Amino acid sequence: MVGYKKHKNLTQLDFAIAGGLSGFITRSLCQPLDVLKIRFQLQVEPISNKSHSKYYSVIQAVNVIFHEEGIKAFWKGHVPAQWLSVTYGTVQFWSFEVLSKKAQHYYNSSNAPVVNFCCGSIAGCTATLVSFPFDVIRTRLVAQSEQRKLYKGVWHSFQDMVTKEGFPVLFRGLLVTIGQVGPHSGIQFMCYKVFDDICKRVIGSDSTSFSSSLVAGSLAGLCAKTCIYPFDLAKKRLQIQGFENARTVFGKHFRCSGLTDCLVKIYQNEGVLGFFKGLCPSLIKASLTTALHFSTYEMVCRFLVSLK
């Protein structure tokens, strides 16, 4: 049901509600994968059991985090992450539906993939701009060690960061994120529509089912994440600059002065594979979260239609 033509009975408020609920449900179930991804992304040492790396595989990382920090560590930063997901989901799906409604007056079906890409890109950038401070706070809370905590919670981290580093810190890494989210969100929506159409043809149905939405969302998430992953890693490295004191137990410090410097130093110190640290848990997370994000959005929209 993603796309204006299938939502003629729904209002803009319905789109926002469905997007927010899909973000909330998805984040609740997938937060541990996000914690694993961020821990791998912020590790400077090679991801190998032959080096002195703290984390070198998904299973090993799970065991280390569990034994050192407890089960709650897998939901570290969950509150700002929920604010991030709900805000992002609300704005993203609402923007996409509004934009696709406007666009349907100017394009034919042969141009649909391009239009879906453009509408998805703009929707993703808009949602990122609105929700970005929650992403920075979430990253800081996930990155800190339980043995050396600087922040007690969301509000304390917000106050401390703004007081010590200034308000712009809440948007540190925004440009690289916009550069990443634009194509990522565009590819997501474009691929989702393509795979959803394929699934419907395979099962011989004109409507999107929960299972077809899961499959289409999962494949769309894999395609989108693989394309933009190096920029996602660079964003996380930029967000923890000035935060070294809370990461003394995680290995080497990584210092950079901007996106270009960040990418150059990653290549010089960690090689090409350094750009893909954490890719495995990230792809698992991307396939699950995108599948859940789209399928729950579809089901909530269907439920709202049934109430009309």
C-alpha positions as CSV (number, residue, x, y, z in Angstrom):
1,M,0.0,0.0,0.0
2,V,3.0,2.3,0.0
3,G,2.3,5.1,-2.6
4,Y,-0.5,7.6,-3.0
5,K,-2.6,5.6,-5.5
6,K,-3.3,2.9,-3.0
7,H,-4.1,5.3,-0.1
8,K,-6.9,7.5,-1.5
9,N,-9.1,6.8,1.6
10,L,-6.4,7.9,4.1
11,T,-5.5,11.4,5.3
12,Q,-2.1,12.9,5.9
13,L,-2.6,12.3,9.7
14,D,-3.2,8.6,8.9
15,F,0.1,8.5,7.0
16,A,2.0,10.1,9.9
17,I,0.4,7.7,12.5
18,A,1.2,4.7,10.4
19,G,4.8,5.8,9.9
20,G,5.3,6.6,13.6
21,L,3.9,3.2,14.7
22,S,6.0,1.3,12.2
23,G,9.1,3.1,13.5
24,F,8.3,2.3,17.1
25,I,7.6,-1.4,16.5
26,T,10.7,-1.8,14.4
27,R,13.0,-0.1,16.8
28,S,11.7,-2.1,19.8
29,L,12.5,-5.4,18.1
30,C,15.8,-4.5,16.4
31,Q,17.7,-2.3,18.8
32,P,20.2,-5.0,19.8
33,L,21.4,-5.2,16.2
34,D,21.9,-1.5,16.1
35,V,24.1,-1.7,19.3
36,L,26.2,-4.4,17.7
37,K,26.5,-2.4,14.4
38,I,27.7,0.8,16.2
39,R,30.2,-1.0,18.3
40,F,31.8,-2.6,15.2
41,Q,31.8,0.7,13.3
42,L,33.6,2.6,16.1
43,Q,36.3,0.0,16.5
44,V,39.6,1.2,14.9
45,E,41.4,-2.2,15.3
46,P,40.9,-4.8,12.5
47,I,37.9,-7.1,13.0
48,S,40.0,-10.3,13.4
49,N,40.6,-12.8,16.2
50,K,44.3,-12.7,15.2
51,S,44.7,-9.0,16.4
52,H,44.0,-7.3,19.7
53,S,40.5,-6.4,18.6
54,K,37.8,-6.2,21.3
55,Y,35.1,-7.4,18.9
56,Y,35.9,-9.8,16.0
57,S,32.6,-11.6,15.2
58,V,28.9,-11.1,15.9
59,I,28.6,-14.1,18.3
60,Q,31.8,-13.1,20.1
61,A,30.6,-9.5,20.4
62,V,27.3,-10.6,21.8
63,N,29.1,-12.7,24.4
64,V,31.5,-9.9,25.4
65,I,28.8,-7.3,25.7
66,F,26.6,-9.6,27.7
67,H,29.3,-10.6,30.2
68,E,30.8,-7.2,30.6
69,E,27.7,-5.0,30.6
70,G,24.7,-7.2,31.0
71,I,21.5,-7.8,28.9
72,K,20.4,-4.2,29.3
73,A,23.4,-3.1,27.2
74,F,21.7,-4.4,24.1
75,W,19.0,-1.7,24.6
76,K,21.5,1.0,25.5
77,G,20.4,4.3,24.0
78,H,16.9,2.8,23.4
79,V,15.0,5.9,24.5
80,P,16.6,8.4,22.1
81,A,16.6,5.6,19.5
82,Q,12.8,5.4,19.9
83,W,12.5,9.1,19.5
84,L,14.6,8.9,16.5
85,S,12.7,6.0,14.9
86,V,9.2,7.4,15.6
87,T,10.1,10.9,14.4
88,Y,11.9,9.6,11.4
89,G,9.2,7.1,10.5
90,T,6.4,9.7,10.9
91,V,8.1,12.3,8.7
92,Q,9.5,9.9,6.1
93,F,6.3,8.1,5.2
94,W,4.2,11.2,5.5
95,S,6.6,13.0,3.2
96,F,6.7,10.2,0.7
97,E,2.9,9.9,0.5
98,V,2.5,13.7,0.0
99,L,5.2,13.9,-2.6
100,S,4.0,10.8,-4.5
101,K,0.5,12.4,-4.5
102,K,1.9,15.6,-6.1
103,A,4.1,13.6,-8.5
104,Q,1.3,11.4,-9.8
105,H,0.0,14.4,-11.8
106,Y,3.3,14.6,-13.8
107,Y,4.5,11.0,-14.6
108,N,3.4,7.8,-16.2
109,S,4.0,4.2,-15.0
110,S,7.2,3.9,-17.1
111,N,8.8,6.5,-15.0
112,A,7.6,5.1,-11.6
113,P,11.0,3.8,-10.4
114,V,12.7,7.1,-11.0
115,V,9.9,9.0,-9.3
116,N,9.9,6.6,-6.3
117,F,13.6,7.1,-6.0
118,C,13.3,10.9,-6.0
119,C,10.3,11.0,-3.6
120,G,12.0,8.6,-1.3
121,S,15.3,10.6,-1.3
122,I,13.5,13.9,-0.4
123,A,11.4,12.1,2.2
124,G,14.5,10.6,3.8
125,C,16.5,13.8,3.9
126,T,13.5,15.7,5.4
127,A,13.1,13.0,8.1
128,T,16.8,13.0,8.8
129,L,17.0,16.8,9.4
130,V,14.1,16.7,11.8
131,S,15.3,13.6,13.8
132,F,19.1,14.0,13.7
133,P,19.7,15.3,17.3
134,F,18.2,12.0,18.6
135,D,20.7,10.1,16.4
136,V,23.7,11.9,17.8
137,I,22.5,11.4,21.4
138,R,21.7,7.7,20.7
139,T,25.2,7.1,19.3
140,R,26.9,8.7,22.3
141,L,24.9,6.6,24.8
142,V,25.6,3.4,22.9
143,A,29.3,4.2,22.5
144,Q,30.0,4.9,26.2
145,S,31.2,2.1,28.5
146,E,29.3,0.9,31.5
147,Q,32.5,1.1,33.5
148,R,33.0,4.8,32.5
149,K,29.7,6.4,32.0
150,L,29.6,10.2,31.2
151,Y,25.9,10.4,30.5
152,K,23.1,9.3,32.8
153,G,20.3,9.5,30.3
154,V,18.9,11.4,27.3
155,W,18.3,14.7,29.0
156,H,21.6,14.6,30.9
157,S,23.5,13.8,27.7
158,F,21.7,16.7,25.8
159,Q,22.5,19.2,28.6
160,D,26.1,18.0,28.9
161,M,26.8,18.0,25.1
162,V,25.2,21.4,24.5
163,T,27.0,23.0,27.5
164,K,30.5,21.6,26.8
165,E,30.5,21.4,23.0
166,G,27.8,23.8,21.9
167,F,24.4,23.4,20.2
168,P,26.0,22.5,16.7
169,V,27.2,19.2,18.3
170,L,23.6,17.9,17.9
171,F,24.1,18.1,14.2
172,R,27.6,16.8,13.9
173,G,27.8,14.5,10.9
174,L,24.6,15.9,9.4
175,L,26.1,16.6,5.9
176,V,27.5,13.1,5.6
177,T,24.2,11.7,6.8
178,I,22.2,13.7,4.3
179,G,24.6,12.5,1.6
180,Q,24.0,8.9,2.8
181,V,20.3,9.0,3.5
182,G,19.2,10.7,0.3
183,P,20.3,7.8,-2.0
184,H,19.6,5.2,0.8
185,S,16.0,6.2,1.2
186,G,15.5,6.6,-2.5
187,I,16.9,3.1,-3.2
188,Q,14.8,1.7,-0.4
189,F,11.5,3.0,-1.7
190,M,12.4,2.3,-5.4
191,C,13.5,-1.3,-4.7
192,Y,10.6,-2.0,-2.3
193,K,8.1,-1.1,-5.0
194,V,10.0,-3.1,-7.6
195,F,10.3,-6.2,-5.4
196,D,6.7,-5.8,-4.1
197,D,5.4,-5.9,-7.7
198,I,7.5,-9.0,-8.4
199,C,6.2,-10.7,-5.3
200,K,2.6,-10.0,-6.3
201,R,3.1,-11.4,-9.7
202,V,4.7,-14.5,-8.4
203,I,1.8,-15.2,-5.9
204,G,-0.8,-14.0,-8.4
205,S,-2.3,-11.3,-6.3
206,D,-3.2,-7.6,-6.9
207,S,-2.7,-6.6,-3.3
208,T,0.3,-6.5,-1.0
209,S,0.3,-9.2,1.7
210,F,2.2,-9.2,4.9
211,S,4.6,-11.9,3.6
212,S,5.2,-10.2,0.3
213,S,5.8,-6.9,2.1
214,L,8.4,-8.7,4.4
215,V,10.2,-10.2,1.4
216,A,10.2,-6.9,-0.6
217,G,11.3,-4.9,2.4
218,S,14.1,-7.3,3.3
219,L,15.6,-7.2,-0.2
220,A,15.2,-3.4,-0.5
221,G,17.0,-3.0,2.9
222,L,19.9,-5.2,1.7
223,C,20.3,-3.3,-1.6
224,A,20.1,0.1,0.0
225,K,22.4,-0.6,3.0
226,T,25.2,-2.2,0.9
227,C,25.3,0.9,-1.5
228,I,25.7,3.5,1.2
229,Y,27.5,1.7,4.1
230,P,30.9,3.5,4.0
231,F,29.1,6.8,4.6
232,D,27.2,5.3,7.5
233,L,30.4,4.2,9.1
234,A,32.0,7.7,8.6
235,K,29.0,9.3,10.2
236,K,29.3,7.3,13.4
237,R,33.1,8.1,13.6
238,L,32.3,11.8,13.2
239,Q,29.6,11.7,15.9
240,I,32.0,10.5,18.7
241,Q,34.7,13.1,18.1
242,G,35.5,14.7,21.5
243,F,34.1,11.7,23.3
244,E,37.3,9.7,23.9
245,N,37.2,9.7,27.7
246,A,34.3,7.3,27.8
247,R,35.8,4.9,25.3
248,T,39.1,4.0,27.0
249,V,38.2,0.3,27.2
250,F,37.3,0.0,23.6
251,G,40.7,0.3,22.0
252,K,42.3,3.0,19.9
253,H,40.9,6.5,19.6
254,F,39.9,7.7,16.2
255,R,40.3,11.4,15.5
256,C,39.3,13.3,12.4
257,S,38.4,16.8,11.4
258,G,35.7,16.3,8.8
259,L,34.2,13.8,6.3
260,T,37.1,13.9,3.8
261,D,39.7,13.6,6.6
262,C,37.6,10.8,8.1
263,L,37.5,8.8,4.9
264,V,41.2,9.3,4.2
265,K,42.2,8.2,7.7
266,I,40.0,5.1,7.6
267,Y,41.6,4.1,4.3
268,Q,45.2,4.8,5.5
269,N,44.8,3.1,8.9
270,E,42.3,0.3,8.2
271,G,42.4,-0.3,4.4
272,V,39.4,-0.7,2.1
273,L,37.8,-3.3,4.4
274,G,37.8,-0.7,7.1
275,F,34.9,1.0,5.3
276,F,32.8,-2.1,5.8
277,K,33.4,-2.8,9.5
278,G,30.1,-3.9,11.0
279,L,28.6,-4.7,7.6
280,C,27.4,-8.2,8.7
281,P,25.3,-7.1,11.6
282,S,24.3,-4.0,9.7
283,L,22.9,-6.1,6.8
284,I,21.1,-8.4,9.2
285,K,19.6,-5.3,10.8
286,A,18.9,-3.6,7.5
287,S,17.0,-6.6,6.1
288,L,15.0,-7.0,9.3
289,T,14.3,-3.4,10.0
290,T,13.3,-2.5,6.5
291,A,11.1,-5.5,6.2
292,L,9.4,-4.7,9.5
293,H,9.2,-1.0,8.7
294,F,7.4,-1.4,5.4
295,S,5.2,-4.4,6.5
296,T,4.0,-2.8,9.7
297,Y,3.3,0.5,7.8
298,E,1.3,-1.5,5.3
299,M,-0.7,-3.3,8.0
300,V,-1.4,-0.1,10.0
301,C,-2.6,1.6,6.9
302,R,-4.8,-1.3,6.1
303,F,-6.2,-1.2,9.6
304,L,-6.9,2.5,9.3
305,V,-8.7,1.9,6.0
306,S,-10.9,-0.7,7.7
307,L,-11.9,1.9,10.3
308,K,-13.2,4.4,7.6
